[in-house]
Amino acid sequence: MTRQLRARKGRHGLILANGGVMTYQHVLCLSASPRREDLPYPDKAPLPEVITDVPSPTVDAIVKGEQDAVIETYTVEYKRDNTPLRAYIVGRLKSNGHRFVANHENEETLRQLCSGTEERIGRAGRVKSDGQRNLFVLKREMAGKL
């Protein structure tokens, strides 16, 4: 991004990153333009340490039984040889609206999540616990329409 901005191939840039297996989110705003002189830098952080006025959904660390769910977001971790290793899915249970974090349950679900042509956010599936972690499997799509 900095190379693009320095080469004048844009004025502003936004870099997003996550780390710690979806536990940290970072954002960096860059600009090729200097800050206006009449706008001083803030002398303290503009955001509070903890946000308390926005409700957050309940997260089920271990899902009880096997439940219907929908993917809200996901990412796939790849091996050094560029083959998929595992998927991390954040979803919402249809029964109570609670969120969960899960890995893929089978290779077909992992393959579908790696698709570069079809988005899986919003797709339905089932989630269950194996006692150690939650596992998610996509529901099969019907091949044709009536």
One Martini backbone bead per residue (centre of mass of N, CA, C, O) as a GRO file, in nm:
protein
  146
    1MET     BB    1   0.059   0.062  -0.022
    2THR     BB    2   0.295   0.258   0.003
    3ARG     BB    3   0.391   0.226  -0.289
    4GLN     BB    4   0.134   0.333  -0.420
    5LEU     BB    5   0.134   0.615  -0.286
    6ARG     BB    6   0.426   0.701  -0.375
    7ALA     BB    7   0.334   0.650  -0.689
    8ARG     BB    8   0.049   0.789  -0.725
    9LYS     BB    9  -0.197   0.540  -0.708
   10GLY     BB   10  -0.314   0.729  -0.484
   11ARG     BB   11  -0.436   0.882  -0.171
   12HIS     BB   12  -0.571   0.632  -0.025
   13GLY     BB   13  -0.558   0.385   0.253
   14LEU     BB   14  -0.667   0.045   0.353
   15ILE     BB   15  -0.588  -0.167   0.633
   16LEU     BB   16  -0.658  -0.507   0.705
   17ALA     BB   17  -0.643  -0.713   1.013
   18ASN     BB   18  -0.581  -1.038   1.149
   19GLY     BB   19  -0.543  -1.225   1.462
   20GLY     BB   20  -0.535  -1.491   1.663
   21VAL     BB   21  -0.768  -1.632   1.541
   22MET     BB   22  -0.992  -1.392   1.542
   23THR     BB   23  -0.904  -1.186   1.807
   24TYR     BB   24  -0.784  -0.964   1.610
   25GLN     BB   25  -0.818  -0.618   1.511
   26HIS     BB   26  -0.699  -0.417   1.233
   27VAL     BB   27  -0.631  -0.066   1.139
   28LEU     BB   28  -0.509   0.131   0.849
   29CYS     BB   29  -0.463   0.469   0.768
   30LEU     BB   30  -0.371   0.615   0.457
   31SER     BB   31  -0.174   0.898   0.317
   32ALA     BB   32  -0.047   1.136   0.071
   33SER     BB   33  -0.157   1.348   0.261
   34PRO     BB   34  -0.134   1.591   0.465
   35ARG     BB   35  -0.211   1.731   0.742
   36ARG     BB   36  -0.392   1.965   0.854
   37GLU     BB   37  -0.300   2.242   1.041
   38ASP     BB   38  -0.601   2.282   1.183
   39LEU     BB   39  -0.551   1.967   1.272
   40PRO     BB   40  -0.500   1.825   1.547
   41TYR     BB   41  -0.384   1.601   1.743
   42PRO     BB   42  -0.478   1.395   1.963
   43ASP     BB   43  -0.432   1.364   2.329
   44LYS     BB   44  -0.639   1.122   2.300
   45ALA     BB   45  -0.831   0.872   2.285
   46PRO     BB   46  -1.139   0.863   2.106
   47LEU     BB   47  -1.189   0.588   2.239
   48PRO     BB   48  -1.296   0.364   2.435
   49GLU     BB   49  -1.191   0.086   2.593
   50VAL     BB   50  -1.506   0.026   2.649
   51ILE     BB   51  -1.801  -0.088   2.516
   52THR     BB   52  -2.143  -0.031   2.667
   53ASP     BB   53  -2.383   0.076   2.444
   54VAL     BB   54  -2.356  -0.213   2.300
   55PRO     BB   55  -2.494  -0.488   2.216
   56SER     BB   56  -2.415  -0.833   2.273
   57PRO     BB   57  -2.396  -1.140   2.184
   58THR     BB   58  -2.421  -1.453   2.256
   59VAL     BB   59  -2.169  -1.704   2.329
   60ASP     BB   60  -2.114  -2.039   2.234
   61ALA     BB   61  -1.860  -2.239   2.305
   62ILE     BB   62  -2.065  -2.485   2.343
   63VAL     BB   63  -2.265  -2.674   2.163
   64LYS     BB   64  -2.581  -2.807   2.198
   65GLY     BB   65  -2.586  -3.038   2.010
   66GLU     BB   66  -2.768  -3.015   1.706
   67GLN     BB   67  -2.769  -2.717   1.494
   68ASP     BB   68  -2.900  -2.466   1.339
   69ALA     BB   69  -2.723  -2.249   1.098
   70VAL     BB   70  -2.535  -1.941   1.021
   71ILE     BB   71  -2.321  -1.769   0.830
   72GLU     BB   72  -2.134  -1.466   0.896
   73THR     BB   73  -1.828  -1.573   0.901
   74TYR     BB   74  -1.500  -1.642   0.741
   75THR     BB   75  -1.201  -1.851   0.734
   76VAL     BB   76  -0.893  -1.968   0.575
   77GLU     BB   77  -0.640  -2.193   0.635
   78TYR     BB   78  -0.313  -2.231   0.506
   79LYS     BB   79  -0.067  -2.389   0.378
   80ARG     BB   80   0.244  -2.363   0.231
   81ASP     BB   81   0.113  -2.522  -0.036
   82ASN     BB   82  -0.190  -2.395  -0.070
   83THR     BB   83  -0.359  -2.570   0.119
   84PRO     BB   84  -0.617  -2.644   0.301
   85LEU     BB   85  -0.668  -2.678   0.654
   86ARG     BB   86  -0.882  -2.458   0.790
   87ALA     BB   87  -1.186  -2.352   0.931
   88TYR     BB   88  -1.342  -2.040   1.036
   89ILE     BB   89  -1.654  -2.003   1.208
   90VAL     BB   90  -1.908  -1.755   1.220
   91GLY     BB   91  -2.221  -1.790   1.389
   92ARG     BB   92  -2.582  -1.850   1.397
   93LEU     BB   93  -2.836  -1.952   1.580
   94LYS     BB   94  -3.168  -2.020   1.509
   95SER     BB   95  -3.299  -2.070   1.797
   96ASN     BB   96  -3.140  -1.795   1.968
   97GLY     BB   97  -2.893  -1.611   1.827
   98HIS     BB   98  -2.640  -1.731   1.889
   99ARG     BB   99  -2.306  -1.753   1.892
  100PHE     BB  100  -2.023  -1.905   1.707
  101VAL     BB  101  -1.732  -2.116   1.696
  102ALA     BB  102  -1.582  -2.295   1.415
  103ASN     BB  103  -1.512  -2.575   1.242
  104HIS     BB  104  -1.482  -2.790   1.010
  105GLU     BB  105  -1.612  -3.117   0.953
  106ASN     BB  106  -1.550  -3.137   0.637
  107GLU     BB  107  -1.413  -3.136   0.319
  108GLU     BB  108  -1.656  -3.013   0.167
  109THR     BB  109  -1.680  -2.757   0.334
  110LEU     BB  110  -1.393  -2.657   0.283
  111ARG     BB  111  -1.416  -2.641  -0.025
  112GLN     BB  112  -1.651  -2.434  -0.032
  113LEU     BB  113  -1.498  -2.207   0.135
  114CYS     BB  114  -1.270  -2.186  -0.109
  115SER     BB  115  -1.436  -2.051  -0.301
  116GLY     BB  116  -1.405  -1.803  -0.571
  117THR     BB  117  -1.734  -1.789  -0.675
  118GLU     BB  118  -1.876  -1.844  -0.384
  119GLU     BB  119  -2.065  -1.731  -0.132
  120ARG     BB  120  -2.121  -1.832   0.227
  121ILE     BB  121  -2.262  -1.610   0.337
  122GLY     BB  122  -2.577  -1.721   0.474
  123ARG     BB  123  -2.541  -2.008   0.500
  124ALA     BB  124  -2.654  -2.314   0.578
  125GLY     BB  125  -2.637  -2.535   0.876
  126ARG     BB  126  -2.447  -2.738   1.105
  127VAL     BB  127  -2.393  -2.762   1.465
  128LYS     BB  128  -2.133  -2.911   1.677
  129SER     BB  129  -1.992  -3.104   1.934
  130ASP     BB  130  -1.683  -3.296   2.032
  131GLY     BB  131  -1.590  -3.159   2.330
  132GLN     BB  132  -1.367  -2.933   2.214
  133ARG     BB  133  -1.538  -2.843   1.954
  134ASN     BB  134  -1.677  -2.687   1.693
  135LEU     BB  135  -1.884  -2.808   1.415
  136PHE     BB  136  -1.925  -2.740   1.061
  137VAL     BB  137  -2.196  -2.790   0.818
  138LEU     BB  138  -2.310  -2.782   0.515
  139LYS     BB  139  -2.575  -2.766   0.333
  140ARG     BB  140  -2.727  -2.900   0.086
  141GLU     BB  141  -2.782  -2.829  -0.237
  142MET     BB  142  -2.994  -2.797  -0.479
  143ALA     BB  143  -2.957  -2.864  -0.816
  144GLY     BB  144  -3.261  -2.784  -0.869
  145LYS     BB  145  -3.554  -2.636  -1.003
  146LEU     BB  146  -3.921  -2.615  -0.999
   0.00000   0.00000   0.00000
